[in-house]
C-alpha cells in the first residue's frame, strides 16, 4: 500500500508552509479572509492538483499513442456551495490543445481514460462534485 506524507507548519498570520517530498509549498488566505495572500488558498490548490493529475495522464497516453500535439492547457472552473463548509459542487475541466484532425480521436480517448481509469484526483472530485469535461482544439 502506498502512503503519502506532508508536513505543514504555520509560517505567520494565516500562511502555512508545507513540505511535500522535499518541495516547499506556501498556502495563505486572501486579504479579505484575514491572510496576506502570500500563496494560493487550499481549495484552489485542489483544482491545480486535478489539472496536474489529468494533465500527466493525457500527456502520457498521447505519447504512447504517438499523437502529435502542442500547446496543452487545462482550465478549471469550479463553483462553491453557498453553505458552510463551502465545497465544490460543479467542476468544469476544459482541455485546450493544438493537434491535427487525424489525432483528435486519440485526444478524446485519452480524456476518457484519464476520467474513468487513471486520474485518482478526478475520482476523488467525483465523490463530492459533478465534473464536466470538454476539449477545445486550437
Kinemage of the C-alpha trace (Angstrom):
@kinemage 1
@onewidth
@group {chain A} dominant
@subgroup {mainchain}
@vectorlist {calphas} color= white
{ca unk a 1} P 0.000 0.000 0.000
{ca unk a 2} L 1.278 3.447 -0.962
{ca unk a 3} L 1.169 6.103 1.780
{ca unk a 4} L 1.690 9.827 1.248
{ca unk a 5} L 3.033 12.202 3.912
{ca unk a 6} L 3.027 16.003 4.022
{ca unk a 7} L 4.350 18.141 6.884
{ca unk a 8} L 2.790 21.605 7.270
{ca unk a 9} L 3.824 24.396 9.645
{ca unk a 10} L 2.393 27.804 10.429
{ca unk a 11} L 4.662 30.454 8.907
{ca unk a 12} L 2.900 33.620 10.111
{ca unk a 13} L -0.587 35.052 10.143
{ca unk a 14} L -2.674 32.602 8.096
{ca unk a 15} L 0.228 31.403 5.920
{ca unk a 16} L 1.426 27.805 6.087
{ca unk a 17} L 4.481 26.140 4.586
{ca unk a 18} L 4.123 22.522 3.506
{ca unk a 19} L 6.975 20.143 2.766
{ca unk a 20} L 5.997 17.635 0.093
{ca unk a 21} L 8.756 15.195 -0.890
{ca unk a 22} L 11.388 17.909 -0.481
{ca unk a 23} L 9.333 20.549 -2.278
{ca unk a 24} L 8.103 23.580 -0.360
{ca unk a 25} L 4.611 24.912 -0.942
{ca unk a 26} L 3.190 28.072 0.630
{ca unk a 27} L -0.541 28.479 1.193
{ca unk a 28} L -2.300 31.517 2.601
{ca unk a 29} L -5.708 33.072 2.926
{ca unk a 30} L -6.726 36.078 0.864
{ca unk a 31} L -6.563 39.525 2.426
{ca unk a 32} L -10.382 39.551 2.582
{ca unk a 33} L -10.212 36.327 4.625
{ca unk a 34} L -7.569 37.612 7.060
{ca unk a 35} L -4.416 36.458 5.320
{ca unk a 36} L -1.714 38.267 3.359
{ca unk a 37} L -2.336 36.500 0.036
{ca unk a 38} L 1.251 35.174 0.018
{ca unk a 39} L 0.242 31.961 -1.702
{ca unk a 40} L -2.732 30.174 -3.202
{ca unk a 41} L -5.575 29.021 -0.993
{ca unk a 42} L -6.089 25.325 -0.271
{ca unk a 43} L -9.248 24.943 -2.366
{ca unk a 44} L -7.595 26.359 -5.475
{ca unk a 45} L -4.664 24.013 -4.898
{ca unk a 46} L -7.159 21.163 -5.164
{ca unk a 47} L -8.021 22.430 -8.652
{ca unk a 48} L -4.324 22.621 -9.547
{ca unk a 49} L -3.929 19.027 -8.333
{ca unk a 50} L -6.804 17.957 -10.552
{ca unk a 51} L -5.280 19.730 -13.564
{ca unk a 52} L -1.854 18.245 -12.878
{ca unk a 53} L -3.206 14.728 -12.404
{ca unk a 54} L -5.288 14.634 -15.565
{ca unk a 55} L -2.610 16.542 -17.496
{ca unk a 56} L 0.046 13.955 -16.661
{ca unk a 57} L -2.366 11.232 -17.768
{ca unk a 58} L -3.161 12.987 -21.060
{ca unk a 59} L 0.488 13.576 -21.982
{ca unk a 60} L 1.460 10.012 -21.083
{ca unk a 61} L -1.416 8.491 -23.066
{ca unk a 62} L -0.936 10.724 -26.115
{ca unk a 63} L 2.796 9.947 -26.135
{ca unk a 64} L 2.072 6.200 -26.019
{ca unk a 65} L -0.398 6.655 -28.900
{ca unk a 66} L 2.286 8.596 -30.801
{ca unk a 67} L -0.112 11.535 -31.270
{ca unk a 68} L 1.374 14.859 -32.328
{ca unk a 69} L 0.257 17.782 -30.172
{ca unk a 70} L 1.377 21.072 -28.648
{ca unk a 71} L 0.054 23.913 -26.519
{ca unk a 72} L -1.833 21.776 -23.992
{ca unk a 73} L -3.631 23.905 -21.407
{ca unk a 74} L -6.152 22.746 -18.827
{ca unk a 75} L -8.566 25.370 -17.494
{ca unk a 76} L -10.725 24.519 -14.500
{ca unk a 77} L -13.683 26.497 -13.220
{ca unk a 78} L -15.342 25.327 -10.010
{ca unk a 79} L -18.457 26.527 -8.201
{ca unk a 80} L -18.681 26.515 -4.418
{ca unk a 81} L -21.786 25.744 -2.391
{ca unk a 82} L -23.404 28.640 -0.515
{ca unk a 83} L -23.479 26.909 2.877
{ca unk a 84} L -20.558 26.070 5.152
{ca unk a 85} L -18.455 24.094 4.826
{ca unk a 86} L -18.231 25.505 1.320
{ca unk a 87} L -17.293 22.709 -1.056
{ca unk a 88} L -17.065 22.437 -4.808
{ca unk a 89} L -20.284 21.115 -6.298
{ca unk a 90} L -19.648 21.744 -10.018
{ca unk a 91} L -16.244 21.470 -11.683
{ca unk a 92} L -15.699 22.224 -15.376
{ca unk a 93} L -12.469 20.956 -16.917
{ca unk a 94} L -11.580 22.360 -20.348
{ca unk a 95} L -8.674 20.818 -22.229
{ca unk a 96} L -7.213 23.145 -24.872
{ca unk a 97} L -4.809 21.503 -27.279
{ca unk a 98} L -3.280 22.070 -30.681
{ca unk a 99} L -3.287 18.931 -32.818
{ca unk a 100} L -4.224 17.755 -36.270
{ca unk a 101} L -7.687 16.453 -37.065
{ca unk a 102} L -6.223 12.966 -37.572
{ca unk a 103} L -5.196 12.766 -33.861
{ca unk a 104} L -8.331 14.185 -32.272
{ca unk a 105} L -9.901 10.787 -31.642
{ca unk a 106} L -6.749 9.916 -29.676
{ca unk a 107} L -7.235 13.011 -27.518
{ca unk a 108} L -10.855 12.086 -26.864
{ca unk a 109} L -9.774 8.570 -25.837
{ca unk a 110} L -7.014 9.966 -23.609
{ca unk a 111} L -9.510 12.228 -21.800
{ca unk a 112} L -11.919 9.308 -21.273
{ca unk a 113} L -9.135 7.093 -19.915
{ca unk a 114} L -7.956 9.827 -17.553
{ca unk a 115} L -11.523 10.458 -16.352
{ca unk a 116} L -12.605 6.868 -15.957
{ca unk a 117} L -9.464 4.910 -15.139
{ca unk a 118} L -6.265 6.740 -14.260
{ca unk a 119} L -6.774 10.108 -12.534
{ca unk a 120} L -7.257 9.440 -8.833
{ca unk a 121} L -7.793 13.125 -8.137
{ca unk a 122} L -10.667 13.163 -10.657
{ca unk a 123} L -12.176 10.132 -8.900
{ca unk a 124} L -11.950 11.942 -5.563
{ca unk a 125} L -13.598 15.061 -7.014
{ca unk a 126} L -16.415 12.958 -8.448
{ca unk a 127} L -17.232 11.733 -4.939
{ca unk a 128} L -18.407 15.223 -3.944
{ca unk a 129} L -18.950 17.251 -7.135
{ca unk a 130} L -20.333 16.995 -10.637
{ca unk a 131} L -17.379 17.067 -13.044
{ca unk a 132} L -17.844 18.123 -16.665
{ca unk a 133} L -15.087 17.896 -19.271
{ca unk a 134} L -14.709 19.349 -22.748
{ca unk a 135} L -11.990 19.685 -25.365
{ca unk a 136} L -11.182 22.790 -27.393
{ca unk a 137} L -8.944 22.241 -30.408
{ca unk a 138} L -6.703 25.178 -31.255
